[in-house]
Amino acid sequence: MPRIFSTAFAAVYPLYVTKVERKGRTTSELDQVITWLTGFDEATLRRHIAGGSTFEQFFADAPMNPHAALITGVVCGVRVENVEDPLMQQIRYLDKLVDELAKGKAMDKILRVPTEAAAQ
């Protein structure tokens, strides 16, 4: 079992915050990306952070956005859509979204808003 599975989400969250803030994005935007992916509301996200949930526990409780499968691309040299382990794929999805946020990608693109919905 990869070590990241048993790592506390709260231990990595500040690293995500630092990464996006260094690139001019906000913690609020980071939280929006995380809640979009996981299906958590803000209170549930905070509860997982405060409670010390591991990545395994964090994603086990997440209803997950049905559009998560639209997340494609490479993160840490790994193509996220080809990751076979479901938990590792969810972690890679999160990493990819954080990377896109830090790189300045538009929020509607990060959140995979369908083109017709974005036009309205």
LINNOR-V888335 format. One line per field, one symbol per residue. psi: psi as a letter, one per 40 degrees, with the letter a starting at -180 (. if undefined). Layout:
# LINNOR-V888335
psi: ???
This chain:
# LINNOR-V888335
psi: hidddehhddddddddddddddeeiiddddddddddddeiidddddddddefhiddddddehehheedeehiahhfehhdeehdhdddddddddddddddddeeiiddddefhidddde.
